[in-house]
Amino acid sequence: MDLLRRAWAWTLDYAYVGFWQLHGLLVRDDPARYLVAGPESAQGPAKLPVLLIPGVYEPWQFMRPVAAHLHRAGHPVHVVEKLGYNRGSVPAMAALAAEYIEERDLRDVVIVAHSKGGLIGKYLMTLPGTRVSRLVAINTPFSGSVYANFFVLPSIRAFAPRNRTLVSLGSNLEVNSRITSIYGRFDPHIPGGSFLKGARNIQLETMGHFRPIADRRVLKGVDEAIAAAE
């Protein structure tokens, strides 16, 4: 029975991928709409700026459910459109994100990221003079994925457990106390899980790698992690 549930979760996961890939091609949503704080901002002090970073081969629209949720909660939500489908190396993508933050003079930034985006977020936190205060990572392969060893594409092999950047990030424990790692009990892409030593780890009863982005339990976990930073 558990095997059937996992197979069904995998099916729904890729249905989610197909929907948002098609949505990104057909619907040109302007992310600038999320830059002005949402309705709840008028009910209290200004909330921290949030920067969304999606995973590999994911346009920013993959995280639109998170963007809409946080915008309604009163946060100004930013995306780095220059990331495109996020196929570059972690350091290169982190440089683009850092450039965006500095150009807009953002401070005390909370990064909410999915998968590879969490690695980029942690890399940003290790840079001198970083303006990132917190990272909320959803299904991030902090220790890599053994499946990456079987791929030729550099964009995927970068998640191999022995990848130099991954090993370097893993050895940096100093910033982990400011990271919240949210993950489910079954992730078909990260068999080793997303537990991060020294971080606030939240394991939910979600299944899948992509679809949990829009799960209400995950969004609640994101809210709680951001509230702890305010």
C-alpha positions in Angstrom: 0.0 0.0 0.0 2.8 2.4 0.8 4.4 1.6 -2.5 1.1 2.6 -4.3 0.9 5.8 -2.3 4.4 6.7 -3.3 3.7 5.9 -7.0 0.7 8.1 -6.9 2.6 10.8 -5.2 5.2 10.6 -7.9 2.5 10.9 -10.6 0.9 13.9 -9.0 4.4 15.4 -8.6 5.0 15.4 -12.3 1.5 16.6 -13.1 2.4 19.6 -11.0 5.6 20.0 -13.0 3.7 19.8 -16.3 1.1 22.3 -15.1 3.6 25.0 -14.1 5.9 24.5 -17.0 3.0 25.0 -19.4 1.7 27.9 -17.3 5.2 29.6 -17.5 5.1 29.3 -21.3 1.5 30.5 -21.8 0.9 33.0 -19.0 3.3 35.9 -18.8 2.6 36.9 -15.2 4.5 40.0 -14.1 6.3 39.3 -10.8 6.4 43.1 -10.1 2.8 42.7 -8.8 4.3 41.1 -5.7 6.8 43.9 -4.9 4.2 46.1 -3.2 3.4 44.6 0.2 0.0 42.9 0.3 -3.2 43.8 2.2 -2.0 42.6 5.6 0.9 45.1 5.6 -1.6 47.8 6.6 -2.4 46.0 9.8 1.0 46.2 11.4 4.7 47.1 11.0 6.4 46.5 7.6 7.3 42.9 7.0 10.6 41.5 5.9 11.3 41.4 2.2 11.3 37.8 0.7 13.4 36.6 -2.2 12.2 33.5 -3.9 14.7 31.2 -5.6 13.3 28.1 -7.5 15.1 24.9 -8.3 16.9 23.7 -11.4 14.9 23.9 -14.6 12.2 25.8 -12.8 11.1 29.3 -13.8 10.1 31.6 -11.0 6.4 30.7 -11.7 7.0 27.3 -10.0 6.9 29.2 -6.8 3.9 31.3 -7.6 1.8 29.7 -4.9 4.4 30.8 -2.3 4.6 34.2 -3.8 0.8 34.7 -3.7 0.7 33.4 -0.1 3.4 35.6 1.3 2.2 38.6 -0.7 -1.3 38.3 0.9 0.5 38.1 4.3 2.0 41.5 3.7 5.5 40.7 2.5 7.1 42.4 -0.5 8.1 39.4 -2.6 11.0 39.5 -5.1 12.2 37.1 -7.8 15.4 37.2 -9.9 14.2 36.8 -13.4 17.8 36.7 -14.7 18.0 33.2 -13.2 15.8 32.0 -16.0 15.5 28.2 -15.6 18.3 28.2 -13.0 20.7 26.0 -15.0 23.9 27.7 -14.0 26.3 26.7 -11.2 25.3 27.5 -7.6 28.0 30.3 -7.3 27.0 31.8 -10.6 23.3 31.9 -9.7 24.1 33.2 -6.2 26.1 36.1 -7.8 23.0 37.0 -9.8 20.8 37.0 -6.7 23.4 39.0 -4.7 23.4 41.6 -7.6 19.7 41.8 -7.4 19.7 42.4 -3.7 22.3 45.1 -3.8 20.8 46.9 -6.8 17.5 47.3 -4.9 19.3 47.9 -1.6 17.3 45.2 0.2 18.2 44.4 3.8 17.4 41.6 6.3 16.2 39.5 3.3 14.5 36.2 3.9 15.1 33.7 1.1 12.4 31.1 0.5 13.7 28.5 -1.9 13.0 25.2 -3.5 15.5 22.4 -4.1 18.6 23.8 -5.7 17.4 27.3 -4.7 18.2 26.3 -1.1 21.8 25.7 -2.0 22.0 29.0 -3.7 20.4 30.6 -0.6 22.9 29.0 1.8 25.8 30.1 -0.5 24.5 33.7 -0.4 24.5 33.5 3.4 28.2 32.6 3.4 29.3 35.6 1.4 31.0 38.5 3.1 28.6 41.4 3.8 25.5 39.3 3.0 22.2 40.9 3.4 20.4 37.6 3.8 19.1 37.1 7.4 17.3 33.8 7.0 16.7 30.9 4.6 13.6 28.8 4.4 14.5 25.8 2.2 11.9 23.4 0.8 13.1 19.9 -0.3 16.7 21.0 -0.7 19.4 18.4 -1.3 21.9 19.8 1.2 23.8 16.5 1.1 23.2 15.9 -2.6 21.4 13.1 -4.3 22.9 9.8 -5.3 20.8 9.8 -8.4 22.9 12.7 -9.7 25.8 10.4 -10.3 24.0 8.8 -13.2 23.4 12.0 -15.2 25.7 13.5 -17.8 24.3 17.0 -17.7 26.4 19.3 -15.5 23.3 21.0 -14.2 22.2 17.7 -12.6 25.6 16.2 -11.8 26.1 19.2 -9.6 23.9 17.5 -7.0 26.2 14.5 -6.7 27.2 14.1 -3.0 30.9 14.6 -3.7 30.4 17.8 -5.8 33.0 20.3 -4.6 30.5 23.1 -4.0 28.1 20.8 -2.1 31.0 19.5 0.1 32.1 23.1 0.8 28.6 24.2 1.7 28.1 21.1 3.9 31.3 21.9 5.9 30.1 25.4 6.7 27.9 24.9 9.8 28.1 28.5 11.0 25.0 29.7 9.1 22.9 26.6 9.7 21.2 28.0 12.8 19.5 30.6 10.6 18.2 28.0 8.2 14.8 26.2 8.3 14.7 23.1 6.2 11.2 21.8 5.4 10.8 18.4 3.8 8.4 15.5 3.5 8.6 11.9 4.4 9.1 10.8 0.8 11.0 12.7 -1.9 11.7 10.7 -5.0 14.6 13.0 -6.0 16.4 13.2 -2.7 16.4 9.7 -1.2 18.8 10.8 1.5 16.4 13.5 2.7 16.9 17.2 3.4 17.9 17.1 7.1 20.5 19.8 7.8 22.6 19.6 11.0 22.2 22.6 13.2 19.2 24.0 11.3 15.6 24.0 12.3 14.3 20.9 10.5 10.6 20.4 9.9 9.5 17.0 8.5 5.9 17.0 7.2 3.7 14.2 6.0 4.0 15.5 2.5 5.1 13.4 -0.5 6.9 14.4 -3.6 9.6 16.9 -4.6 7.7 19.6 -6.5 4.0 19.5 -5.4 4.7 20.3 -1.7 5.6 23.8 -2.8 1.8 24.5 -2.9 0.9 22.4 0.2 -0.8 24.3 3.0 1.3 22.5 5.5 4.5 23.7 3.8 3.2 27.2 3.5 2.3 27.2 7.3 5.9 26.0 8.0 7.2 28.9 5.8 5.1 31.4 7.8 6.4 30.1 11.1 10.0 30.2 10.0 9.7 33.8 8.8 7.9 34.9 11.9 10.8 33.6 14.0 13.1 36.0 12.0 10.9 39.0 12.6 
